[in-house]
Amino acid sequence: MQGHPLDDTVRAVVAQHLDVPADHLTGDASLEELGLDDDTAANVLVAVGEELDVRFPDDFFDGVDTYGQLTSAVRMAIGA
């Protein structure tokens, strides 16, 4: 099943940086449990930003705990 191109981009970047299969990235998947720490979060922000040609604030992950929250936050940040 193919999703929205934005979601596909975010999923690919997060899966690569967390070294997890993309199908583990469900809406309620805990980013922390998948291995997201401060360093990885910074790398994910830069990589997603480069893919989407946007810059995210350093505090972007504040309050973002699940993969679903991350994709929603990215959508809101870029107006998608």
N, C-alpha and C positions, 0 to 999 in steps of 0.2 A: 504494500500500500504506500503510495507516495503522498507526502504531505505538502504543505505550503513551502515554496522555495526558501523563505526566511527560516522556517522551522528546520528544514533540511540542513541549512547552513549551520545554524546554531548546534543542532544535533551532531553533525560531523565534527565540528571544532571541539565540542565538549567531550565527545567520545574519544577523540584523539588525545586530548590533553589529560584526561582521567584514565586513559588506557582501559576503557570498558567497551563492551559491545554496544552499539547504538540502540539495540532493542532493550537494553537495561534502563534507558533514559525515558521513563514514563513520567507522567505529570506529577505523581506524588513521590517520585524517587528522591531521597534525601541526598543532596549534593555532598554533604559532609560524609555520609556513609559510603559514597562512591569515591571518596578520596580528595575532595576539594578542600584545600587549605589556603592560607593567605597567599602563598607564592603561586600556587596553581591558579587561584582566582585572578590574580593580576595577569598571568599569561593568557588565560581564557579571554579576559576583557580585551587585551590587545589583539589577540587573534580574531575574535569575533568582529571587533572594530575594523580591522584590516579587511576582512572578507566583505563587510557591509559598507565600507568607506565612511565610518562614523567614529567619533571618539566618545567614550563613556567616562563619567566622573569616577574618581578613585573610590568613592563610597557607594558605587553602583550595587555591590552585593549586600549592602546593609539591608537586613530584613528579607533577603532572598535565601530561602532554605531548601526549596525543592526545584527540580528541573522545570516543572510547570510554572512556578513563579519566575524563574529565569526567562523563559520564553515570553511570558507576559510582559515582564519588565523591558525586554529588548524591543518588543513590539511597540510599547508605549514610548520608549526613548526615541525611536525612529519614526513614530507616527504611522505605523503600519496597522 
